[in-house]
Amino acid sequence: MKRIHNKEDIVQIGLDLVLSKGFNATGVETILKQANIPKGSFYNFFSSKEEFALAIIDRYVADRNELFFPIISDESVSPLERVKKSFEKLIAIFEDYDCSKGCLLGNLGLEMSDHSENVRQCLEQALEGWTTGLSGLLLQAQQEQAIPANLDVEMLAENLISSFQGALLRSKIKKSPEPLRNFIHFYFDIFLVGKEEQ
């Protein structure tokens, strides 16, 4: 196997390992072996494992932004439908991995928030960015009277993400996408219904 001496490649390999095994269960030795780089070379790229955690969060967020961009920027589709499609895209990825792995932000939030303030802050920034993106679309949906006018769109966006993370955890435990499908049904077929559809 060819040796990898590229930081970005190591971040991607590490991200895949952490999604599969968890952060604490993914040792530096495992990352080095998978990346086929010499023992000790990890610290040529990262000053600590915490710095590595911040790098994989950044990569994950960049990958998700790239994934979402075609969906959220498609003005031929209604804003509310774009919100729905963004979650459906994540669910499809989860199903592709047989209901394992989950969301790095949720996984690291559970595993690291009480142990690293830097990681916690990085996760919070990532989730705030996600909330901002969703709330912008929800505001458009509200202006089009597709959802009730009395909803606080920022609170709704945060609640959607929190509920999705909870459904994702339940799906991992159940080894079934059913809780995620129920999440879609509850929010987009029942709760988020405009006045004209009630």
ABEGO torsion letter per residue (X at the ends): XBBBABAAAAAAAAAAAAAAAEAAABBAAAAAAAAGBBBGAAAAABABAAAAAAAAAAAAAAAAAAAAAAAAABAABBAAAAAAAAAAAAAAAAAAAGGBGEBAAAAAAAAAAAABAAAAAAAAAAAAAAAAAAAAAAAAAAAAGABBAABBAAAAAAAAAAAAAAAAAAAAAAGBAAAAAAAAAAAAAAABBBAAAX
